[in-house]
Amino acid sequence: MKKKFMLIFDIPRKLNTLRNRVHRRLVKFNVEKVQDSVWASNDVNLLLDTAKEIKKEGASAQVFRTEKVI
């Protein structure tokens, strides 16, 4: 079973260009949308790179490892 990771971010409305760029990238690489700013994937490097780009532009982002409990 592959490990799954989650990207959670908060991009303010004033950074709409960044929000659109991030959304297009995540869709392009078939990342699973859980909620508006919560995305899941097995590709941790893609999520980490995306989080770094978000932070570089002044917004917040975190990447978490998920674990099935039951």
Beta strands, then each sheet from edge to edge (+ up, - down):
strand 1: 5-10
strand 2: 32-35
strand 3: 38-41
strand 4: 60-65
sheet 1: 2+ 3- 1+ 4-
end
